[in-house]
């Protein structure tokens, strides 16, 4: 089932992810990462409870700080991307906690870079989701891309 997905909400979450991760990296402090892991986990499992979604729907959108950008899309790849983000942050946290601090902070840097690429229009989590869809997995992975004119994982064109 295809729905209209507000990509402005997704982009706002990407910007906040970069900011939170950047603060953690700059300060070499894991507290922002712990918060980000929780946000990702909620966003990927109970999107209606996602702090990013709530901030967008209750404050940003009503105040018209960002203009909505609805596109025909599936929300599942974006939720999957949030779960991949949660796994990535937990991996970084584990490496830092077990003394592999350089490796952990490098992963945070990679997360920032991939989030910036996603903000620009191509999402690695969405790409992975659609590859799993191509393998014929049903259930959560049953949705195929809505816009066949863009590369897999790219933001659908506005119609």
Order of alpha helices (4+ residues) and beta strands (2+ residues): beta-alpha-alpha-alpha-beta-alpha-alpha-alpha
